Amino acid sequence: MIEWIESNGTWFYLITFFWTFLEGETFVIFAGFAAQLGILRLDWLIACAWIGSFCGDNLYFWLGRRYGERLVTRFPKMRAGTDLALTWLRRFDTWFILSFR
């Protein structure tokens, strides 16, 4: 993994943005090790991971708000998981959101 990070150089920060946009906490842990070894700049890594994660979360929120009910209607197997998440959200509100991320 370290060789792959070194071979991508500064492109790795863009890769970090896109990977965290899609979900990539494990990816960031490995990147953090590379930053600890001095291969990456920690401040850039944190910025790219945070911005990618923030943008991805906002897009997923918007998609769920705009198309969520249609998706659950079209794919009824999703209903149980959706209802469970909404129950937790109603019960634990802020703590659920913070622990999820």
Phi, psi and omega in degrees: 000319181298320178298321180295319178296314179297321183291336180270345175052228183291340175297339182297330178293321176293320176300319178300315179303308184291323181293317179287335174300320181273345183112116183197053181296320179297320177302317182292327177298313178296321178295324177298321175298320178296322177294322179296328178280354179089008180283325180239157174275123183297319181296319178292320179299313179298316181298313181295319180293318181293314181296317178297316179295316179299313180296317178297314179300318180292321177295315180296322177298312181298316179298317178295319180292322183278317188240001187302311182296321178296320179295316180293325177293319181287324180241083187299339178295339179284343186301315183299313179295320178295314179298320179296314179298319179292325176297313178298319180297317178293323183282316188246001182022261187299318182296324178295314181296314182293321181287330178296320183273000000 
